[in-house]
């Protein structure tokens, strides 16, 4: 699964990298070294004319949900079952997004417990995780825009750490993924594959990352 990640790239770099035409104000973007489920996360959608960058609540709430707590069990969506799961199949065809990150955390199991690992690009560049988004209206009329991160089988690097990893899209595929005119599940599935492990690296970080209450720059530093 993907349950924690970081985003501290410069706002202007994100606007350039993801070809943003409309965005939240720069002062609404806050660096985070420990993004967790239920947080507002920086995401990109395409409205048919341009890429829009804004905030979505992490934990997808489908239109049929009775309350927003539904989102606690939908922070991730398995690539293999998107077309069939009631919570995701409509969004898969119609409401896709990128969830922006510059690294993510996963916990490597061993006989003495679990070790937190940080996984990132060797280039340190930000990347887009494939996601889905939805809008949900509460009984009192409040609309919540939410998202989920899609996961797939691990690449060679990740296989020694965990049995799943987030789908990181190749930059050349991002426009096709976001294009709201693409509705064919078979066509869309081609993008949901493990990212090239030769462009990635992983290392141990502080156990402070175990708690989402901790959010300091020390969390991203390698423990030697």
N, C-alpha and C positions, 0 to 999 in steps of 0.2 A: 504494500500500500504506500501511499504518500501522505504523511500526516504532519509534516513540519518542513518549512523551507525558509529561504531568505530572499530579500530584495532590497538592495541598497545602491543600485546603479543610479547615476545622475538622471534627473528628470529629462533633460534635453537629449541625453543619449537614448533614452527609451523612445522618445518621440521620433527621433531619426531612425532608430533601428527597426521600429515596427510600423513606420510609414503612417503616422497618426495624423488624421485630418481634423479631429475634434477631441478635446480632452478636458478632464477636471483641471482646476487651477493648480498651479505648482505647489501652493502652500497646503493643499489637501493631501499631497503625497508625502508620506512619512517613512523614512528608512526603517526596516525591521530585520533583525538578525534571528528572529524566532517566530515566524508566522504560524498560527495554529488554527484548527477548525473553529468556525463561527466568527473569525476575524473578517473584516472588510478587506478584500484582496484586489490588487490592481490587475485589471483584465482588459482584453481588447475584443471587440465585436466589429462586424462590418454591417452597416445598415443598407447596403445595396449601392451606395455611392462613395463611401469613405470608411476608413478604420476609425473607430471611436474608442478612446481609452478612459475607463472609469472604474468604479468600485462595485464589487459584487460580494455578497456574503458567502463565505465558504461553507458549503453544505447545501446541496440542491434541494429545494422545496418544490415538488411538482404541483400543478394546479389542483389536483384532487386531494392534497394533504389536508388533514383536519386542523393541524396547528404547525407552527414553525419548528417545533422540536423534531419533526420528521428529518430535518437537515442534518441532525447529528449522525444518522446512519448512512448518509449519502455523500460523504466528503470525497469518496472515490467511486469510480464506475469502471468495471472490467471491460476492456475493449472487446472481448470475445462475446459478450452478451448484450451489448448496447441496443441492438436492433430488436431485442425481444423483451427486455425488462420494461414494465409499465412506467417506472419512474424516469426512464431515460430515452425511450424510443422516439418520442415526439421531438425532444430536444436534439437528438442525434441527427434527425433529418432536417431540422429547421433552426436550431438555436445553438450554434457552436461558437466557441470562444478560445482565446489564448489566455492562460493564467501566467503572468510574467514572474520570472524568478532568475536568480543568478547562482543559486545552489539549493540543494535539498539535503535533508538529514534522513538517515535510516539507521536502525539499530541492528548490529551484527550479533547474532546469538552465539554463545559458547558455553562450555560446561559450568562456568562460574557466573553466568549472567548474560548481560547484553552490553555492548560497547557502542556508543553513539559515533556515527561516521558522517562526515560531510562530503557530498559528491557535487562536483562542479565541472565546468569546462576548463581545460588546460589554459585556454586563452583568457579566462576570467570574464568572458562576455556573457551578457544576459541571454536568456532563451525563453521560448514560449512552450508551456506545457499544454497539450491538447485538453480542452475542457468543453463542458456543456453549460448552458445557462437557462434559467427559467424565471418567470415572474409569478408571484403568488399573492393573492389578496386575502388578508386576514378578515375575520368576522367583523372587526370594527372599521374595515375599509382601508387599512394600511397596506400598501403594496411593497413587497420585499423582492428584490432582484438577487438571485443566488446562483451558485455555480458548483460544479464538481470537477475534479481532476481525473482524467482517464489514465488507467494503468494497464500495463502489458507484461509479458514475460520478461525476465531480466536479460541483459546482454552479458557478455563474459565477465566484465568488471563487476557488475552487480550481483551475479549469481553466487559469489562467495559471501555476499552481505545479506541478501534477502531474495525471496522468490518472486517479487514483483518490483516494478519500477514505473515511474510516471512516463507517459508517452511525451517525449520531447520531439517536437516537429522540426524537420529540416527547414531552414529559412525559405528555400525554394517552394516548399509545399504549403506555407502558411496562408497565402492568398487563396488557394483552392479550398483549404479547410474552412476558412472564414466565409467564403462566397455563399450568400444565402440562397443562391439559385441552384446550388448543388444539393440534391435530395436523395440520391441513390446510395443506399447503405453499402452495396458492393464496391462502388467507386470510392466511397469515403474510408472504407476499411483499409485500403492500400497505404494510408498514411499512419496507421496505428501499429507501429512496429518498434522494436528496441532501437535506441539511438546508437550510433557508431561509438563503440567503447574506446577506440584509439584517440578520440577527441576529449575523453573525460579522465578525471582522476578522483581518488577517494582517500581520505585520511581520518584518523581518530581525532575527536574534539572533546571538549570538557563535558562532563556529565551534568553540568549546570543546564545544558540544553534540554534535559529531561523535563524540566518545568517550564511551561509557557509563560510563567511570571518573570522569568529571566530573559532579558533582551538587550544584552550588551555586546560590544564588538568582540570581546574576548571569546564569545561562543564560536566564532568562525575560524579561530586560530588552531593550527595543527598542534597536537600534543606529541612531542617527540619521545 
